[in-house]
Amino acid sequence: MLVRLLYASRATSPMIASVQESILEQSRARNPKAGITGILCFSGNFFIQVLEGSRDEVCDLYNIIVRDPRHQQVRILSFEEIRERRFGNWTMGQVNLDKVNQSLLLKYGERAELNPFTTSSHATMSLLEEFIAAALVVGRTG
């Protein structure tokens, strides 16, 4: 059975490029073996991530993330059983926020900023899908 988990968290320290790369490298190395696909966004001190895969693998990975000292205030925004993956072409895609049009952010949020704690899970998922449609996701695997 496939599931999709959407969560958000806050970074415990400033997200410098080396920390971001470390997270992505770990994800891209571990996720294919576990059958997990997804997408990861960083914005300021926020993480937004979608994980797709088997229920056990996704839940196990989420529990690792909750205990990761780089994350705080880890919140599940959505968890659902799915028929197919939306992010199946990414072992862990990354959104290039430097290329995001501010009006796209304003379309789904109160302000032209990415803040998953002030938007609904549906709005956050729609925004991520628009990132894909606008080719703002890097790290495609297939």
ZICOR-V542603 format. One record per helix or strand of 3 or more residues. SS is the DSSP state (H for helix, E for strand). FROM is the first residue (numbers start at 0). LEN is the number of residues. If there is no record, write none. Layout:
ss | from | len
SS | FROM | LEN
SS | FROM | LEN
This chain:
ss | from | len
E | 1 | 10
H | 16 | 18
E | 36 | 7
E | 45 | 9
H | 54 | 13
E | 70 | 12
E | 89 | 6
H | 96 | 3
H | 101 | 7
H | 120 | 13
E | 136 | 4
